[in-house]
Amino acid sequence: MIQIRQIQAGEHLEFLNRVAAPGSDFPTTVSFLQTPAWAKVKPEWKPELLGWFEGSQLIGVGLVLYRQLPKLKRYLAYLPEGPVLDWTRYDVADLLEVLVGHARKQGAFAVRIGPTIVANRWYPDTIKAAIADPAVTTLAEVTPDETSHAATRLANTLEHLRWKAPKAAEGFTAGQPQYNFWLPLDGGADAVLKRMNQLWRRNIKKADKSGVEVRLGTREELADFHRVYLETAERDHFTGRPLAYFETMWDALRDEDEQRMSLYLAHHEGDLVAATTFVQVGRHTWYSYGASTNAKREVRGSNRIQWQMIQDAIAAGAEVYDLRGITPAVAEDHPEIGLIQFKVGTGGQAVSYVGEWDKPINPVLYRAFMAYMERRK
């Protein structure tokens, strides 16, 4: 019989460390968004750590973030890129049932989950062919190179249990990307470099020849990163986060594990030309945030800093270097086509999760909330 109950941070973290360790056969990626520390990065949400038990054995964990509705003691129960469960199990329905029952007792009007089980993979040649084909506008129109039967079963189970898969234009503002870009790290640094395209290898070599130097930064140097990050935000037309957010993230993640988050700085002749943040949970690593200056773009600091993070991920025993979200759009005139072109040059692959799914507990409040979120767009 499956039971669910609150657990302490130490027990939660011990489970994550075990199933995320290099060489583990746990079939689900363990996201840093499911670490106990992440709750401290999101103080506007009320956190809860849950454990799934089969008898006395802990078989899964979840960080639940509760967001209260204005003027009502009703909550959205959100598990970003979680919970951390073996989604290939035969009794997934039971795992979900106890979660919904627990959330209902906590006053939740809806639950949102984001299982990190890969549904589809597209390899570099497939992505390049899709970009080159004017008849193709999105990866969803392209037959994947790999499809997971377990992910398909999970999606069918969720539909059968009346969970709702938000449309691409819908969902909570807290939503995580369904499509991401992964660089497998098998074979070591030489093999990874060989799989990169000619432009990437040339840019890395050019950065080295130009004298670009990459080093780890300190908490105090987050301010330098943030200055370049805001420059990037203005250039690429997005709203940047405040410096305090990155300082909070640094303090929370590194307090939990000193290797959890790192800052990388790329300098050329004393000038900061690129800066990035890097996150690791066991065998999975992430390129979290990146920034580059408008000046000295020709020295290719962005390529060189990525290559350093990739090498360090390999040295740390990681199996995946995650370049995070992409849009599935591959049309030549799409405003973000440059992002996927930059990432596909690494020799990695586009992956799609099963997506984020909603379980309305109070249908009336759920519909009202979704209508409210739609009006805010």
TILO-215159 format. One record per atom (N, C-alpha, C): z, x, y. Coordinates in steps of 0.2 Angstrom, whole numbers, padded with zeros to 4 digits, always signed. Each point is the difference from the previous one (the first is absolute). Example, Ala and Ser with C-alpha at 12.3 -4.5 7.8 and 13.67 -1.06 7.14 Angstrom:
<fimars>
+0039+0066-0028/+0000-0004+0006/+0000+0004+0006/-0004-0002+0005/+0001+0004+0006/+0003-0004+0005/
</fimars>
This chain:
<fimars>
+0000+0004-0006/+0000-0004+0006/+0000+0004+0006/-0004-0001+0005/-0001+0003+0006/+0005-0002+0005/+0004+0004+0003/+0004-0002+0006/-0001+0005+0006/+0002-0003+0006/-0001+0004+0006/+0006+0000+0004/+0002+0005+0003/+0006+0001+0004/-0001+0005+0005/+0005+0000+0005/+0000+0006+0005/+0002+0006-0003/-0003+0006+0002/+0003+0006-0003/+0001+0005+0006/+0003+0005-0001/+0002+0005+0005/-0006+0005+0001/+0000+0003+0006/-0006+0005+0002/-0001+0005-0005/+0006+0003-0003/-0001+0006-0004/-0003-0002-0007/+0002-0006-0002/-0004-0003-0006/-0007-0001+0001/-0002-0003+0005/-0006-0001+0002/-0005+0006+0000/+0003+0005+0004/-0003+0006+0001/-0001+0004-0007/+0005+0000-0004/+0000+0003-0006/-0006-0003-0005/-0001-0006+0001/-0005-0003-0004/-0007+0002+0003/-0001+0000+0006/-0006+0002+0003/-0002+0007-0002/+0005+0005+0001/-0001+0007-0002/-0002+0001-0007/+0002-0004-0004/-0001+0000-0007/-0008-0002-0002/-0001-0006+0003/-0007-0003-0002/-0005+0003+0004/+0001+0003+0006/-0005+0004+0004/-0001+0007-0001/+0004+0003-0005/+0000+0007-0001/-0007+0002-0003/-0002+0006+0002/-0007+0002-0003/+0001+0000-0007/-0006-0003-0003/+0000+0000-0008/+0003-0007-0002/+0003-0004+0004/+0002-0006-0002/-0006-0005-0002/+0001-0004-0005/-0005-0005-0002/+0001-0007+0003/+0004+0000+0005/+0002-0007+0003/-0007-0002+0003/-0003-0006-0001/-0006-0002+0002/-0001-0002+0007/+0005+0000+0004/+0000-0002+0007/+0002+0005+0005/-0004+0001+0005/+0001+0005+0005/+0007-0002+0004/+0004+0005+0001/+0006-0002+0004/-0001+0002+0007/+0000-0005+0004/-0001+0001+0007/+0006+0002+0004/+0000+0004+0005/+0005+0002+0004/+0003-0007+0004/-0004-0005+0000/+0002-0006+0004/+0005-0004-0005/+0001+0003-0006/+0005-0003-0004/+0006+0004-0001/+0001+0006+0004/+0006+0004-0001/+0006-0003+0004/+0006+0001-0002/+0005-0003+0004/+0000+0002+0008/-0002+0006+0001/-0001+0003+0007/-0004-0004+0004/-0005-0004-0003/-0005-0003+0005/+0003-0006+0003/+0006-0003-0003/+0003-0005+0004/+0003+0002+0007/+0002+0007+0000/+0002+0002+0007/-0005+0001+0005/-0007+0000-0002/-0005+0001+0004/-0002-0007+0003/+0002-0005-0003/-0001-0007+0002/+0006-0004+0001/+0004+0002+0006/+0006-0003+0001/+0000-0007+0002/-0006-0003+0002/-0001-0007+0002/+0000-0004-0006/+0000+0002-0006/+0000-0003-0006/+0007+0001-0004/+0002-0005-0003/+0006+0000-0004/-0002+0003-0007/+0003+0005-0002/-0002+0003-0007/+0004-0002-0006/-0002+0000-0006/+0003-0001-0006/-0003+0004-0005/+0004+0004-0004/-0003+0003-0006/+0002-0004-0006/-0006-0001-0004/+0001-0004-0006/-0002+0004-0006/+0003-0001-0006/-0001+0003-0006/-0002-0006-0005/-0005+0001-0004/-0002-0004-0006/+0003+0003-0006/+0004-0004-0004/+0003+0003-0006/-0002-0004-0006/-0001+0004-0006/-0001-0003-0006/+0006+0002-0004/+0004-0005-0001/+0007+0002-0003/+0003+0005+0005/+0002+0006-0002/+0003+0004+0004/-0004+0005+0003/-0007+0000-0002/-0005+0005+0002/-0003-0002+0007/+0000+0004+0005/-0003-0001+0006/-0008+0002-0001/-0004-0005+0001/-0007+0000-0001/-0005+0000+0006/+0003-0002+0006/-0003+0000+0006/+0004-0001+0006/-0003+0002+0006/+0004-0001+0006/-0004-0002+0005/+0003-0003+0006/-0004-0002+0005/+0004+0000+0007/-0003+0003+0005/+0003-0001+0007/-0003-0006+0003/+0005-0005+0001/-0002-0006+0004/+0002+0000+0007/-0005-0001+0004/+0001-0001+0007/+0000-0007+0003/+0006-0003+0002/+0000-0007+0002/-0001+0000+0008/-0005-0004+0002/-0001-0002+0007/+0002-0007+0002/+0004-0001+0004/+0003-0007+0002/-0005-0003+0004/-0001-0007-0001/-0004-0004+0004/+0004-0001+0007/-0003-0001+0005/+0004-0002+0006/+0003-0006+0000/+0007+0000+0001/+0004-0006+0001/+0002-0003-0007/-0003+0003-0006/+0001-0003-0006/+0003+0005-0005/+0005-0002-0004/+0002+0005-0005/-0004+0000-0006/-0006+0001+0001/-0005+0001-0005/-0004+0006+0001/-0002+0003-0006/-0003+0007+0000/-0006+0001-0004/-0004+0005+0003/-0006+0002-0004/+0003+0006-0004/-0001+0000-0007/+0003+0006-0004/-0006+0004-0002/-0001+0006+0003/-0006+0004-0001/+0002+0006-0003/-0004+0002-0005/+0001+0006-0004/-0007+0004+0001/+0000+0005+0005/-0006+0003+0002/-0001+0005-0006/-0007+0000-0003/-0002+0004-0005/+0005+0000-0006/+0003-0006-0001/+0005-0001-0006/+0000-0007-0002/+0004-0001-0005/+0006+0004-0003/-0003+0006-0004/+0004+0004-0002/-0002+0006-0005/+0002-0003-0007/-0006-0003-0003/+0001-0002-0007/-0006+0002-0004/+0001+0000-0006/-0006+0001-0005/-0004-0006+0000/-0005+0000+0004/-0004-0007+0000/-0004-0001-0006/+0000+0005-0005/-0004-0001-0006/+0004-0004-0005/+0006-0001+0001/+0005-0004-0005/-0003-0007-0001/+0002-0002-0006/-0002-0007-0003/+0004-0005+0004/+0006+0001+0003/+0004-0005+0002/+0001+0001+0008/-0006+0001+0003/+0000+0000+0008/+0002-0006+0003/-0002-0006-0003/+0002-0006+0002/+0008-0001+0001/+0003+0003-0005/+0008+0000+0000/+0002+0004+0006/-0003+0006+0001/+0002+0005+0005/-0001-0004+0007/-0005-0003+0001/-0001-0004+0006/+0004-0006+0001/+0002-0003-0005/+0004-0006+0000/+0007+0001+0003/+0003+0006-0003/+0007+0001+0002/+0000+0003+0007/-0006+0003+0003/+0000+0002+0007/-0001-0006+0004/-0004-0005-0001/+0000-0006+0004/+0006-0004+0000/+0003+0000-0006/+0007-0003+0000/+0005+0003+0004/+0000+0007+0000/+0005+0003+0004/-0001-0001+0008/-0007+0001+0001/-0002-0001+0007/+0002-0007+0003/-0001-0005-0004/+0002-0007+0002/+0007+0000+0002/+0004+0003-0004/+0008+0000+0001/+0001+0003+0006/-0004+0005+0002/+0002+0004+0007/-0003-0004+0006/-0003-0006-0001/-0003-0003+0005/-0007+0001+0002/-0004+0003-0004/-0007+0002+0001/-0004-0006+0000/-0005-0001+0004/-0005-0005+0000/-0006+0002-0003/-0001+0006-0001/-0006+0003-0004/+0002+0007-0002/-0004+0003-0005/+0001+0006-0003/-0007+0004+0001/+0000+0006+0002/-0007+0003+0000/+0001+0007-0004/-0004+0001-0005/+0000+0006-0004/-0006+0004+0001/+0000+0006-0002/-0006+0005+0001/-0001+0004-0006/-0001-0002-0006/+0000+0004-0006/-0005+0006+0001/+0003+0006-0001/-0005+0006+0001/-0003+0002-0007/-0003-0004-0003/-0004+0001-0006/-0007+0000+0002/-0004+0005-0002/-0007+0001+0003/-0004-0005-0004/-0004-0004+0003/-0005-0005-0003/-0007+0003-0001/-0002+0003+0005/-0007+0003+0000/+0000+0007+0003/-0005+0004-0003/-0001+0007+0003/-0008+0000+0001/-0001+0003+0006/-0007+0002+0002/-0001+0008+0001/-0004+0003-0004/-0001+0008+0001/-0004+0001+0005/+0000+0007+0002/-0003+0002+0007/-0008-0002+0000/-0003+0001-0006/-0008-0001+0000/-0001-0008+0001/+0004-0004-0003/+0000-0007+0001/+0001-0002+0007/+0005+0003+0003/+0001-0002+0007/-0006+0003+0005/-0002+0006-0001/-0006+0002+0004/-0006-0004-0001/-0001-0002-0006/-0006-0005-0001/+0001-0006+0003/+0006-0003+0000/+0001-0006+0004/-0001+0001+0007/+0003+0005+0003/-0001+0001+0007/-0008+0001+0002/-0004+0003-0005/-0007+0001+0002/-0004-0006-0001/+0003-0005-0004/-0004-0006-0001/+0001-0006+0005/-0005-0001+0004/+0001-0005+0006/+0001-0007-0003/-0001-0001-0006/+0002-0007-0003/+0007-0001-0002/+0004+0006+0000/+0007-0001-0002/+0004+0001+0007/+0005-0005+0000/+0004+0001+0006/+0007+0001-0001/+0002-0001-0007/+0007+0001-0002/+0001+0003-0007/+0005+0004-0001/+0001+0002-0007/+0001-0006-0005/+0002-0005+0002/+0001-0006-0004/-0006-0002-0003/-0006+0001+0003/-0006-0001-0003/-0003+0004-0005/+0004+0006-0001/-0003+0005-0004/+0004+0000-0007/-0003+0001-0005/+0003+0000-0007/+0005+0007+0000/+0006-0001-0001/+0005+0006+0000/-0002+0004-0006/+0002+0007+0001/-0001+0004-0006/+0005-0001-0005/+0006-0002+0002/+0006-0002-0005/+0003-0006+0002/+0001-0005-0004/+0004-0006+0001/+0006+0000-0005/+0006-0002+0002/+0006+0000-0004/+0001-0007-0003/+0000-0001-0006/+0001-0006-0004/+0007-0002+0002/+0005+0004+0000/+0007-0002+0002/+0000-0003+0007/-0003+0003+0004/+0000-0003+0007/-0003-0007+0000/-0006-0001-0004/-0003-0006+0000/+0005-0005-0003/+0003+0002-0005/+0005-0005-0003/+0006-0002+0004/+0002+0005+0004/+0005-0001+0005/-0002-0005+0005/-0006+0001+0003/-0003-0005+0005/+0000-0007-0003/-0003+0000-0006/+0000-0007-0004/+0007-0003+0000/+0005+0004-0002/+0007-0003-0001/+0002-0002+0007/-0001+0004+0005/+0002-0003+0007/-0003-0006+0002/-0006-0001-0002/-0004-0006+0002/+0003-0006-0004/+0001+0001-0006/+0003-0005-0005/+0007-0002+0003/+0004+0005+0002/+0007-0002+0003/+0000-0002+0007/-0006-0002+0003/-0001-0002+0006/+0002+0004+0006/-0001+0007-0001/+0001+0004+0005/-0007+0000+0004/+0000+0001+0007/-0006+0000+0004/-0002+0007+0002/-0006+0001-0001/-0003+0007+0002/-0003-0002+0007/+0003+0003+0005/-0003-0001+0007/-0007+0002+0001/-0004-0004+0004/-0007+0002+0001/+0001+0007+0005/-0006+0003+0000/+0000+0006+0004/+0002+0000+0007/-0001-0006+0003/+0001-0001+0007/+0007-0003+0001/+0004-0001-0006/+0006-0003+0001/+0006+0004-0002/+0006-0002+0000/+0006+0003-0003/+0005+0002+0005/+0005+0003-0002/+0006+0002+0005/-0002+0006+0003/+0002+0001+0006/-0002+0006+0004/+0003+0006-0003/+0005-0001-0005/+0003+0006-0003/-0004+0003-0006/-0006-0004-0001/-0004+0002-0006/-0002+0007+0000/-0001+0002-0007/-0002+0007-0001/-0007+0000-0003/-0004+0005+0001/-0007+0000-0001/-0002-0001-0008/-0004-0004-0002/-0002-0001-0007/-0005+0006-0002/-0004+0002+0004/-0004+0006-0001/+0003+0006+0002/+0000+0006-0004/+0002+0006+0002/-0004+0005-0003/+0001+0007+0003/-0005+0005-0002/+0005+0006-0004/-0002+0001-0006/+0004+0005-0004/-0004+0006-0001/+0003+0006+0000/-0003+0006-0002/+0004+0002-0006/-0003+0000-0006/+0004+0003-0006/+0000+0007+0000/+0006+0003-0002/+0002+0007+0001/-0001+0004-0006/-0003-0003-0006/+0000+0003-0006/-0005+0006+0000/+0002+0005-0003/-0004+0007+0000/+0002+0005+0004/+0004-0002+0005/+0003+0005+0005/-0004+0001+0006/+0002+0004+0004/-0003+0001+0007/-0008+0002+0000/-0002+0004-0005/-0007+0002+0000/-0004-0005-0002/+0002-0004-0005/-0004-0006-0002/+0000-0005+0005/+0005-0002+0004/+0000-0005+0005/-0005+0002+0005/+0000+0007+0002/-0004+0002+0006/-0007+0000-0003/-0002+0001-0006/-0006+0000-0002/-0003-0007+0000/+0004-0005-0001/-0002-0007+0000/-0001-0003+0007/+0002+0004+0005/-0001-0003+0007/-0008+0001+0001/-0002-0003+0005/-0007+0001+0002/-0001+0006+0004/-0006+0002+0001/-0002+0006+0004/+0003+0000+0007/+0000-0006+0003/+0002+0000+0007/+0007+0002+0000/+0004-0003-0004/+0007+0001+0000/+0002+0007-0001/-0003+0003-0005/+0001+0007-0002/-0002+0005+0006/-0006-0002+0003/-0002+0004+0006/+0005-0001+0006/+0003-0006+0001/+0004-0001+0005/+0007+0004-0001/+0002+0000-0006/+0006+0004-0002/-0001+0007+0001/-0006+0003-0002/-0001+0007+0001/-0001+0001+0007/-0003-0004+0004/-0001+0001+0008/+0007+0000+0003/+0005-0004-0002/+0007+0000+0003/+0003+0007-0001/-0001+0002-0007/+0003+0007-0001/-0003+0005+0004/-0006+0000+0001/-0004+0005+0003/+0002+0000+0008/+0001-0006+0002/+0002-0001+0007/+0007+0002+0002/+0004+0001-0006/+0007+0002+0001/+0005-0006+0001/-0002-0006-0003/+0005-0005+0000/+0006+0001-0005/+0006-0001+0003/+0006+0001-0004/+0004-0006-0001/+0002-0001-0006/+0003-0006-0002/+0007+0001-0002/+0005-0003+0002/+0007+0001-0002/+0004-0006+0000/+0006+0000-0003/+0004-0006+0000/+0004+0000+0007/+0001-0006+0002/+0004-0001+0006/+0007-0003-0001/+0004+0000+0006/+0007-0002+0000/+0000-0007+0003/+0006-0003-0001/+0001-0006+0003/-0001+0000+0008/+0002+0005+0003/-0001+0001+0007/-0008+0000+0002/-0004+0002-0005/-0007+0001+0002/-0004-0007-0002/+0004-0005-0002/-0003-0007+0000/-0002-0002+0007/+0003+0002+0005/-0003-0001+0007/-0007+0003+0001/-0001+0006-0003/-0007+0003+0001/-0005-0004-0004/+0002-0002-0006/-0004-0005-0004/-0002-0006+0003/+0006-0003+0003/-0001-0007+0004/-0005+0001+0006/+0001+0005+0003/-0005+0001+0006/-0007+0000-0002/-0002+0003-0006/-0007+0001-0002/-0001-0007-0003/+0004-0003-0003/+0000-0007-0004/-0002-0005+0006/+0003+0000+0005/-0002-0005+0006/-0007+0002+0002/-0002+0006+0001/-0007+0002+0002/-0005-0003-0005/+0002+0000-0006/-0004-0002-0006/-0001-0008+0001/+0006-0003+0001/+0000-0007+0001/-0004-0003+0005/+0000+0004+0006/-0004-0002+0006/-0008+0001-0002/-0001+0005-0003/-0007+0002-0002/-0003-0005-0005/+0004-0002-0005/-0002-0004-0006/+0002-0008+0001/+0003-0001+0006/+0001-0007+0002/+0005-0004-0005/+0005+0003-0001/+0006-0004-0004/+0006+0002+0004/+0005-0005-0001/+0006+0001+0003/+0005+0004-0004/+0002+0005+0003/+0005+0005-0003/+0007-0002+0000/+0003+0003-0005/+0007-0002-0001/+0004+0005+0005/+0006-0002+0002/+0004+0005+0004/+0003+0005-0004/+0002+0006+0004/+0003+0006-0003/+0006-0002-0004/+0004-0005+0002/+0006-0002-0003/-0001-0002-0007/-0006-0003-0001/-0001-0002-0007/-0001+0006-0005/-0004+0005+0002/-0001+0006-0004/+0007+0003-0001/+0004+0001+0005/+0007+0003-0001/+0004-0004-0005/+0000-0006+0001/+0004-0005-0005/-0003+0002-0007/-0006+0000-0001/-0004+0001-0006/+0002+0007-0003/+0000+0005+0004/+0002+0006-0002/+0007+0001-0002/+0005-0003+0004/+0007+0000-0002/+0001-0004-0007/-0003-0006+0000/+0002-0004-0006/-0003+0003-0007/-0006+0002+0001/-0003+0003-0007/+0003+0007-0002/+0001+0004+0005/+0002+0007-0001/+0008+0000-0002/+0003-0005+0002/+0007-0001-0002/+0001-0002-0007/-0005-0004-0002/+0000-0001-0007/-0003+0005-0005/-0005+0004+0003/-0003+0006-0004/-0003+0004+0005/+0002+0006+0000/-0003+0005+0005/-0007+0001+0000/-0003-0001-0006/-0007+0001-0001/-0004-0007+0001/+0003-0005+0001/-0003-0007+0001/-0005+0000+0005/+0001+0003+0006/-0004+0000+0006/-0001+0007+0003/-0006+0001+0002/-0001+0007+0003/-0005-0001+0006/+0001+0004+0005/-0005+0000+0006/-0004+0007-0001/-0007-0001+0001/-0004+0005+0000/-0003+0001+0007/-0001+0006+0002/-0003+0002+0007/-0005+0005-0001/-0006-0001+0003/-0005+0004+0000/-0002+0003+0007/+0001+0007+0001/-0001+0003+0006/-0006+0004+0000/-0003+0001+0006/-0006+0005+0001/+0001+0003+0007/+0002+0007-0001/+0001+0004+0006/+0006-0003+0004/+0005-0002-0004/+0006-0003+0004/-0001-0007+0002/-0006-0003-0001/+0000-0007+0002/+0000-0005-0006/+0004-0005+0000/+0001-0005-0005/-0007-0004+0000/-0003+0000-0006/-0007-0003+0000/+0001-0006-0005/+0004+0000-0005/+0001-0006-0004/+0007+0000-0003/+0003-0006-0002/+0006-0001-0002/+0000-0006-0005/+0004+0001-0006/+0000-0006-0005/+0008+0000-0002/+0001-0006-0003/+0006-0001-0004/-0002-0001-0007/+0004+0002-0005/-0001+0001-0007/+0006-0003-0004/-0001-0004-0005/+0006-0004-0003/-0001+0002-0008/+0005+0001-0003/+0000+0000-0008/+0005-0003-0003/-0002-0004-0006/+0005-0003-0005/-0003+0002-0006/+0003+0005-0003/-0002+0003-0007/-0007+0002+0000/-0004-0003-0005/-0007+0002-0001/-0005-0003+0005/+0003-0004+0005/-0005-0003+0005/+0002+0003+0007/-0005+0002+0003/+0000+0003+0007/-0004-0004+0005/+0002-0001+0006/-0004-0004+0005/-0001+0004+0007/-0006+0000+0002/-0002+0002+0007/+0002-0006+0004/+0006+0000+0004/+0003-0006+0003/-0003-0002+0007/+0001+0005+0004/-0003-0001+0007/-0004+0007+0002/-0005-0001+0004/-0004+0006+0002/-0002-0001+0007/-0001+0006+0003/-0002+0000+0007/-0004+0007+0002/-0004-0001+0004/-0004+0006+0002/-0001+0000+0008/-0001+0006+0003/-0002+0000+0007/-0007-0001+0001/-0002-0002+0006/-0007-0001+0002/-0003+0007+0001/+0004+0005+0002/-0002+0007+0001/+0000+0003-0006/-0005+0005+0000/+0000+0005-0006/-0002-0004-0007/-0003-0005+0000/-0002-0003-0006/-0004+0004-0004/-0004+0004+0003/-0005+0005-0004/+0004+0005-0004/+0006+0001+0000/+0004+0005-0004/+0002-0004-0006/-0001-0006-0001/+0001-0004-0006/+0007+0000-0003/+0005-0001+0005/+0007+0000-0002/+0002-0006-0004/-0003-0005+0000/+0001-0006-0004/-0001+0001-0007/-0006+0004-0001/-0002+0001-0007/+0005+0005-0003/+0002+0005+0004/+0004+0006-0003/+0007-0003-0001/+0003-0004+0004/+0007-0003-0001/+0000-0004-0006/-0006-0004-0001/+0000-0004-0007/+0000+0005-0006/-0004+0005+0001/+0000+0005-0006/+0006+0003-0001/+0004+0001+0005/+0007+0003-0001/+0005-0005-0004/-0001-0006+0002/+0004-0005-0003/-0002-0001-0007/-0006+0000-0001/-0002-0001-0007/+0002+0006-0005/+0000+0006+0003/+0002+0006-0004/+0008-0001-0001/+0003-0002+0005/+0008-0001-0001/+0001-0005-0005/-0004-0006+0000/+0002-0005-0005/-0002+0002-0007/-0005+0004-0001/-0001+0003-0006/+0006+0005-0003/+0002+0004+0005/+0005+0005-0001/+0007-0004-0002/+0001-0006+0003/+0006-0004-0002/-0001-0004-0006/-0005+0001-0004/-0001-0004-0006/-0003-0007+0001/-0002-0002+0006/-0003-0007+0000/-0006+0000-0003/-0002-0007-0002/-0006-0001-0004/-0005-0004+0005/+0002-0003+0005/-0004-0004+0005/+0002+0002+0007/-0006+0001+0004/+0001+0001+0007/-0003-0006+0003/+0004-0004+0003/-0002-0007+0003/-0001+0000+0007/-0007-0001+0002/-0002+0000+0007/+0001-0007+0003/+0004-0005-0004/+0002-0006+0003/-0006-0005+0001/+0001-0005+0004/-0005-0005+0001/-0007+0001+0002/-0004-0004-0003/-0007+0000+0003/-0002-0008+0000/-0005-0001+0004/-0003-0007-0001/-0005+0001-0005/-0002-0006-0004/-0005+0001-0005/-0007-0001+0003/-0001+0000+0007/-0006-0001+0003/-0004+0007-0001/-0006+0000-0002/-0004+0005+0000/-0007+0000+0004/+0000-0006+0004/-0006+0000+0004/-0001+0005+0005/-0006+0002+0001/-0001+0006+0005/+0002-0001+0007/+0000-0006+0002/+0002-0002+0007/+0008-0002+0001/+0003+0000-0006/+0007-0002+0000/+0004+0005+0004/+0005-0002+0005/+0003+0005+0004/+0005+0005-0003/+0002-0002-0007/+0004+0005-0003/-0004+0004-0006/-0006+0000+0000/-0004+0003-0005/+0001+0008+0000/+0002+0002+0006/+0001+0008+0000/+0006+0002-0004/+0005-0005+0000/+0006+0002-0004/-0001+0001-0007/-0004-0005-0003/-0001+0001-0007/-0005+0005-0002/-0004+0002+0005/-0005+0006-0001/+0004+0006+0000/+0005+0001+0005/+0004+0005+0000/+0004+0001-0006/+0003-0005-0003/+0004+0000-0006/-0004+0002-0006/-0006-0003-0001/-0004+0001-0006/-0002+0007-0001/+0000+0003+0006/-0002+0007+0000/+0005+0005-0004/+0006-0003-0001/+0005+0004-0004/-0001+0000-0007/-0005-0004-0002/-0002-0001-0008/+0005-0005-0003/+0004-0004+0004/+0004-0004-0003/-0003-0007-0002/+0004-0005-0001/-0002-0007-0002/+0003-0005+0004/-0004-0006+0001/+0003-0006+0003/+0003-0004-0006/+0007-0002+0002/+0003-0004-0005/+0002-0007+0003/+0000-0005-0004/+0003-0006+0003/+0006-0002-0005/+0005-0002+0004/+0006-0003-0004/-0002-0008-0001/+0005-0003-0004/-0001-0007-0001/+0001-0004+0007/+0003+0003+0004/+0001-0003+0007/+0007-0003+0001/+0001-0002+0006/+0007-0004+0001/-0001-0007-0002/+0005-0003-0003/+0000-0007-0002/+0007-0003+0003/-0001-0006+0002/+0005-0004+0003/+0002-0006-0005/+0007-0001-0001/+0002-0005-0004/+0004-0005+0005/-0003-0005+0002/+0004-0005+0005/+0006-0003-0004/+0005+0000+0003/+0006-0003-0003/+0001-0007+0003/+0000+0000+0007/+0000-0006+0004/-0007-0001+0003/-0004-0004-0003/-0007+0000+0002/-0001-0002+0007/+0004-0004+0003/-0001-0003+0007/+0002+0006+0005/+0005+0004-0001/+0001+0006+0004/-0005+0005-0001/-0002+0001-0006/-0005+0005-0001/-0007-0002+0003/-0002-0006+0000/-0006-0002+0004/+0001+0001+0007/+0006-0002+0003/+0001+0001+0007/+0000+0007+0002/+0003+0004-0004/+0000+0007+0001/-0007+0003+0000/-0004-0001-0005/-0007+0002+0000/-0004-0002+0006/+0001-0006+0002/-0003-0003+0006/+0002+0004+0006/+0006+0001+0001/+0003+0004+0005/-0003+0007+0001/-0001+0003-0006/-0003+0007-0001/-0007+0000+0002/-0003-0005-0002/-0008-0001+0002/-0001-0001+0007/+0005-0004+0004/-0001+0000+0007/+0001+0006+0004/+0004+0005-0003/+0002+0006+0003/-0006+0005+0000/-0005-0001-0004/-0005+0004+0000/-0005+0000+0006/
</fimars>
